[in-house]
């Protein structure tokens, strides 16, 4: 019998095995093997159970990964998760602290202070992959999946216009979050290996392409903004084009929705910081100010007004972040939103970014809700 006669049953078996793998790891919507490693997986597959907030994560032998390269694994990830990257909302585990906070809020003894603008330093993708014996590309893929799910969660919370039900109380009224900034790639990340950089931009491009067709983008519910120097020739042209198309499409849809639904603006603005650095942003703004003064457009004494700098930053259209969350255990800003973070609340989590789920976000919001923001004054007594 010819070889082609075996292709169809083999592919059916492969797809079925992928479904089994996904069903057994429902928290993560990606597979850990390719067609070339299917036979080896049947012979050597074992499941370890490193606890990651109650999840079971499949282990994979080095033998399986030697049969494929990182880019094919990344491609397999997107092929498998095309229909599952936005899972249906599920009931979230509520911590005792969240339960206490909600109880106090209902009794009027606490406040639902929720940040208007949350910024995330998404750290820990590579370490997550290493801890689970996976290539770095899968860590970045898992991180991208977390970004998409987090945006969907914020969007769902924002659309809640009534008091939360018993099953939704742990959202802590996050519907008032209007801006979300994600540190995707810094100016310092160019020092990483070329293969890893290529994987990251491949991933960003594919996410941008898929998100262009998302209902929240097409219906004008999410507006995408880009921060950083995208004109850098080191960024693949295809990635730049897809990101700018995503930004333009989202702006157009949001403007149309605002015009049709005047007075009802529940748009969630998502800012992607790509090839971004806080120092570079400040330096560029200072150069623009100097050029404006030299040309006579701006009086020399304007240099004493800090708004002359802030209005020339790439973040000029955004409010300063109320809350900056960094995952992965490190406790520094790493050149992120340096000008804007002057009065931001800083929350550092030991959880690696791919594991920073809705429960972890609620804990951060709970912590923020208890802060007394004084801005140099006395604040709440």
C-alpha positions as CSV (number, residue, x, y, z in Angstrom):
1,X,0.0,0.0,0.0
2,X,1.4,3.4,-0.9
3,X,2.5,5.8,1.8
4,X,-0.2,8.4,1.0
5,X,-2.8,5.9,2.1
6,X,-1.6,6.1,5.6
7,X,-1.6,9.9,5.8
8,X,-5.3,10.5,6.5
9,X,-5.6,8.0,9.4
10,X,-2.3,9.3,10.9
11,X,-3.5,12.9,10.8
12,X,-6.8,11.9,12.4
13,X,-4.9,10.1,15.1
14,X,-2.6,13.1,15.6
15,X,-5.6,15.5,15.9
16,X,-7.3,13.3,18.3
17,X,-4.2,13.0,20.5
18,X,-3.9,16.9,20.5
19,X,-7.5,17.1,21.7
20,X,-6.7,14.6,24.5
21,X,-3.7,16.6,25.5
22,X,-5.7,19.8,25.6
23,X,-8.5,18.2,27.5
24,X,-6.1,17.0,30.2
25,X,-4.6,20.5,30.5
26,X,-7.6,22.6,30.2
27,X,-6.0,25.6,31.9
28,X,-3.5,26.0,29.1
29,X,-4.6,26.0,25.6
30,X,-1.5,24.8,23.8
31,X,0.1,21.4,22.9
32,X,3.6,20.2,23.7
33,X,4.4,18.0,20.8
34,X,4.4,18.0,17.0
35,X,3.5,15.3,14.4
36,X,7.0,14.2,14.2
37,X,7.1,13.4,17.9
38,X,3.7,11.6,18.1
39,X,5.2,8.1,18.1
40,X,7.8,9.0,20.8
41,X,5.1,10.7,22.9
42,X,2.9,7.6,22.9
43,X,5.9,5.6,24.2
44,X,7.4,8.1,26.7
45,X,4.6,10.4,27.8
46,X,4.4,11.0,31.5
47,X,2.7,13.7,33.5
48,X,4.4,15.5,36.4
49,X,2.4,17.8,38.6
50,X,4.4,20.9,39.4
51,X,1.8,23.0,41.2
52,X,1.1,26.2,39.4
53,X,-1.9,27.6,41.2
54,X,-3.5,24.2,41.2
55,X,-2.7,23.3,37.6
56,X,-1.1,20.1,36.3
57,X,1.5,20.8,33.6
58,X,2.6,18.0,31.2
59,X,6.2,17.2,31.3
60,X,7.9,16.4,28.0
61,X,11.2,14.5,27.4
62,X,14.2,16.1,25.7
63,X,13.9,13.4,23.1
64,X,10.6,14.8,21.9
65,X,12.0,18.4,21.5
66,X,15.0,17.2,19.5
67,X,12.6,16.2,16.8
68,X,11.4,19.7,16.1
69,X,12.6,23.3,16.3
70,X,11.1,26.2,18.3
71,X,9.4,27.8,15.3
72,X,7.5,24.7,14.4
73,X,6.4,24.4,18.0
74,X,5.2,28.0,17.9
75,X,3.3,27.3,14.7
76,X,1.8,24.2,16.3
77,X,0.7,26.4,19.3
78,X,-1.2,28.8,17.1
79,X,-2.8,26.1,14.9
80,X,-4.1,24.3,17.9
81,X,-5.4,27.3,19.9
82,X,-7.0,29.3,17.1
83,X,-10.5,28.6,18.5
84,X,-9.6,28.3,22.2
85,X,-7.4,31.4,22.8
86,X,-10.5,33.2,24.3
87,X,-12.0,30.6,26.6
88,X,-15.5,31.1,28.0
89,X,-15.5,32.9,31.3
90,X,-15.2,30.4,34.2
91,X,-15.9,30.8,37.9
92,X,-12.8,32.1,39.6
93,X,-11.4,30.9,42.8
94,X,-11.9,33.6,45.5
95,X,-9.3,34.0,48.1
96,X,-10.2,34.6,51.8
97,X,-8.7,38.1,51.5
98,X,-10.9,38.9,48.5
99,X,-14.0,37.6,50.3
100,X,-13.2,39.7,53.4
101,X,-12.7,42.8,51.2
102,X,-16.0,42.3,49.3
103,X,-17.8,41.8,52.6
104,X,-16.4,45.1,54.0
105,X,-17.3,46.9,50.8
106,X,-20.8,45.7,51.0
107,X,-21.0,47.0,54.6
108,X,-19.6,50.4,53.6
109,X,-16.4,49.9,55.7
110,X,-14.1,49.7,52.7
111,X,-13.8,51.3,49.3
112,X,-13.7,49.9,45.8
113,X,-10.7,52.0,44.7
114,X,-9.9,50.5,41.3
115,X,-7.1,51.9,39.0
116,X,-8.1,53.7,35.9
117,X,-4.8,52.7,34.3
118,X,-2.9,49.4,35.0
119,X,0.5,48.8,33.5
120,X,2.1,45.4,33.4
121,X,5.8,44.4,33.3
122,X,5.2,40.9,31.9
123,X,8.3,39.1,33.3
124,X,9.0,35.4,33.7
125,X,8.2,33.7,30.3
126,X,11.6,32.2,29.9
127,X,11.9,31.0,33.5
128,X,8.4,29.5,33.2
129,X,9.5,27.5,30.2
130,X,12.7,26.4,31.9
131,X,10.8,25.3,35.0
132,X,8.6,23.1,32.9
133,X,11.3,21.7,30.7
134,X,10.0,23.6,27.6
135,X,11.8,25.7,25.0
136,X,11.7,29.5,25.5
137,X,9.3,29.9,22.5
138,X,6.6,28.0,24.5
139,X,7.2,30.3,27.4
140,X,6.6,33.3,25.2
141,X,3.6,31.6,23.6
142,X,2.1,30.9,27.1
143,X,2.8,34.6,28.0
144,X,1.0,35.7,24.9
145,X,-1.9,33.5,25.8
146,X,-2.0,35.2,29.2
147,X,-2.0,38.6,27.6
148,X,-5.0,37.8,25.5
149,X,-6.9,36.2,28.3
150,X,-6.2,39.1,30.7
151,X,-7.4,41.6,28.1
152,X,-10.6,39.5,27.7
153,X,-11.0,39.4,31.5
154,X,-10.7,43.2,31.8
155,X,-13.1,43.7,29.0
156,X,-15.7,41.4,30.6
157,X,-15.3,43.2,33.9
158,X,-15.6,46.6,32.3
159,X,-18.9,45.6,30.6
160,X,-20.5,44.9,34.0
161,X,-22.7,47.9,34.7
162,X,-24.6,46.4,37.6
163,X,-23.4,45.2,41.0
164,X,-21.5,41.9,40.8
165,X,-23.4,38.7,41.4
166,X,-22.2,36.1,43.9
167,X,-20.2,34.4,41.2
168,X,-18.6,37.7,40.0
169,X,-17.8,39.5,43.3
170,X,-14.1,38.6,43.0
171,X,-13.8,40.9,40.0
172,X,-13.6,43.8,42.6
173,X,-15.5,46.1,40.2
174,X,-12.6,46.2,37.7
175,X,-15.0,47.5,35.1
176,X,-13.6,51.0,35.7
177,X,-10.2,50.0,34.4
178,X,-10.0,52.1,31.2
179,X,-6.4,51.7,30.2
180,X,-4.0,48.7,30.2
181,X,-0.4,49.0,29.2
182,X,1.8,45.9,28.5
183,X,5.6,45.9,28.4
184,X,6.1,43.5,25.5
185,X,9.6,44.3,24.3
186,X,12.1,46.8,25.7
187,X,15.0,48.6,24.1
188,X,17.3,46.5,26.2
189,X,15.8,43.2,25.0
190,X,17.9,43.5,21.8
191,X,20.8,42.0,23.7
192,X,19.0,38.6,23.8
193,X,19.9,35.8,21.3
194,X,18.7,36.5,17.8
195,X,16.7,33.3,17.7
196,X,14.7,34.4,20.7
197,X,14.1,37.9,19.3
198,X,12.9,36.4,16.1
199,X,10.5,34.1,18.0
200,X,9.1,37.0,20.0
201,X,8.4,39.1,16.9
202,X,6.9,36.1,15.1
203,X,4.6,35.7,18.1
204,X,3.7,39.4,18.2
205,X,2.9,39.4,14.5
206,X,0.7,36.3,14.7
207,X,-1.2,37.7,17.7
208,X,-1.7,40.9,15.9
209,X,-3.1,39.1,12.8
210,X,-5.5,37.0,14.9
211,X,-6.6,39.9,17.0
212,X,-7.6,41.9,14.0
213,X,-10.5,39.6,13.6
214,X,-11.6,39.6,17.2
215,X,-15.1,40.8,17.9
216,X,-14.0,43.3,20.5
217,X,-11.8,45.0,17.9
218,X,-14.3,44.9,15.1
219,X,-17.1,46.2,17.4
220,X,-15.1,49.1,18.8
221,X,-14.8,47.8,22.3
222,X,-11.0,47.7,22.5
223,X,-8.6,50.3,21.1
224,X,-5.0,49.4,20.5
225,X,-2.3,52.0,20.9
226,X,1.4,51.4,20.2
227,X,4.3,52.8,22.3
228,X,7.9,52.7,21.4
229,X,10.0,53.1,18.2
230,X,8.4,50.9,15.6
231,X,10.5,52.5,12.8
232,X,13.5,50.6,14.0
233,X,14.8,48.5,11.0
234,X,15.5,45.6,13.3
235,X,11.8,45.0,13.7
236,X,10.5,42.8,10.9
237,X,8.5,44.7,8.4
238,X,5.6,42.3,8.5
239,X,5.4,42.7,12.3
240,X,5.3,46.5,12.0
241,X,2.6,46.4,9.3
242,X,0.4,44.1,11.2
243,X,0.7,46.1,14.4
244,X,-0.1,49.3,12.7
245,X,-3.1,47.7,10.9
246,X,-4.4,46.4,14.2
247,X,-4.0,49.9,15.7
248,X,-5.7,51.6,12.7
249,X,-8.6,49.1,12.6
250,X,-9.3,49.4,16.3
251,X,-9.2,53.2,16.2
252,X,-11.6,53.3,13.3
253,X,-14.0,50.9,14.9
254,X,-13.9,52.8,18.3
255,X,-14.4,56.2,16.6
256,X,-17.4,54.8,14.8
257,X,-18.9,53.3,18.0
258,X,-18.3,56.5,19.9
259,X,-20.2,58.5,17.2
260,X,-23.1,56.0,17.3
261,X,-23.3,55.7,21.1
262,X,-22.6,59.2,22.3
263,X,-22.2,59.5,26.1
264,X,-21.6,55.8,26.5
265,X,-17.8,55.2,26.3
266,X,-16.7,51.9,27.8
267,X,-13.8,51.4,25.5
268,X,-10.8,49.6,27.0
269,X,-7.6,51.1,25.6
270,X,-4.7,48.6,25.4
271,X,-1.2,50.0,24.9
272,X,1.5,47.7,23.6
273,X,5.0,48.9,24.5
274,X,7.2,47.4,21.9
275,X,10.9,48.5,21.4
276,X,10.1,50.9,24.2
277,X,12.4,52.5,26.9
278,X,11.5,55.1,29.4
279,X,14.8,56.9,29.1
280,X,14.7,57.0,25.3
281,X,11.1,58.4,25.5
282,X,12.2,61.2,27.8
283,X,15.3,61.9,25.7
284,X,13.2,62.1,22.5
285,X,10.7,64.5,24.2
286,X,13.6,66.7,25.3
287,X,15.0,66.8,21.8
288,X,11.5,67.8,20.4
289,X,11.3,70.6,23.0
290,X,14.7,72.0,22.2
291,X,13.9,71.9,18.4
292,X,10.7,73.7,19.1
293,X,12.5,76.4,21.1
294,X,15.2,76.8,18.5
295,X,12.6,77.2,15.7
296,X,10.8,79.9,17.7
297,X,7.6,77.9,18.1
298,X,8.0,77.7,21.9
299,X,9.3,80.4,24.2
300,X,12.6,79.6,26.0
301,X,11.0,79.9,29.5
302,X,8.6,77.0,28.6
303,X,11.5,74.7,29.4
304,X,10.6,75.2,33.1
305,X,7.2,73.7,32.6
306,X,7.1,69.9,32.9
307,X,4.1,69.7,30.7
308,X,6.3,70.7,27.8
309,X,8.0,67.3,28.3
310,X,5.0,65.2,29.2
311,X,3.1,66.5,26.2
312,X,5.9,65.3,23.9
313,X,6.2,61.8,25.3
314,X,4.8,58.8,23.3
315,X,2.4,58.4,26.3
316,X,1.0,61.9,26.1
317,X,-2.5,60.7,25.3
318,X,-2.6,58.4,28.3
319,X,-3.2,59.1,32.0
320,X,-0.3,58.2,34.3
321,X,-0.6,54.6,35.5
322,X,-2.3,54.2,38.9
323,X,-0.9,50.7,39.4
324,X,2.2,49.1,37.9
325,X,2.3,45.3,38.3
326,X,5.5,43.4,37.8
327,X,5.5,39.6,37.8
328,X,8.3,37.1,38.1
329,X,9.8,38.2,41.4
330,X,12.0,41.0,40.4
331,X,11.5,44.4,42.1
332,X,12.5,47.1,39.7
333,X,10.9,49.2,36.9
334,X,13.5,48.2,34.2
335,X,13.2,51.4,32.3
336,X,9.4,51.2,32.0
337,X,7.3,54.4,32.1
338,X,9.9,56.2,34.1
339,X,8.4,59.7,33.7
340,X,4.8,58.4,34.2
341,X,5.5,56.3,37.3
342,X,6.2,59.2,39.7
343,X,3.1,58.5,41.8
344,X,2.2,55.0,40.6
345,X,1.6,52.2,43.2
346,X,4.1,49.5,42.6
347,X,3.0,45.9,43.0
348,X,5.6,43.1,42.7
349,X,4.5,39.5,42.4
350,X,6.6,36.3,42.6
351,X,4.2,34.6,40.1
352,X,5.6,34.1,36.6
353,X,3.7,35.9,33.9
354,X,2.2,32.9,32.2
355,X,0.7,31.9,35.6
356,X,-0.6,35.4,36.5
357,X,-4.3,34.6,36.2
358,X,-7.5,36.4,37.2
359,X,-7.1,35.4,40.8
360,X,-3.6,36.9,40.9
361,X,-4.9,40.1,39.3
362,X,-7.7,40.3,41.9
363,X,-5.2,40.0,44.7
364,X,-3.3,42.9,43.2
365,X,-6.5,45.0,42.9
366,X,-7.3,44.1,46.5
367,X,-3.9,45.4,47.6
368,X,-4.4,48.6,45.5
369,X,-7.8,49.2,47.0
370,X,-6.3,49.4,50.5
371,X,-3.7,51.9,49.5
372,X,-4.0,55.5,50.7
373,X,-2.8,57.6,47.8
374,X,-1.7,61.0,49.1
375,X,0.2,62.5,46.2
376,X,2.3,64.5,48.6
377,X,-0.7,65.6,50.7
378,X,-2.4,64.0,53.6
379,X,-4.8,61.8,51.6
380,X,-7.7,60.0,53.4
381,X,-7.7,60.3,57.1
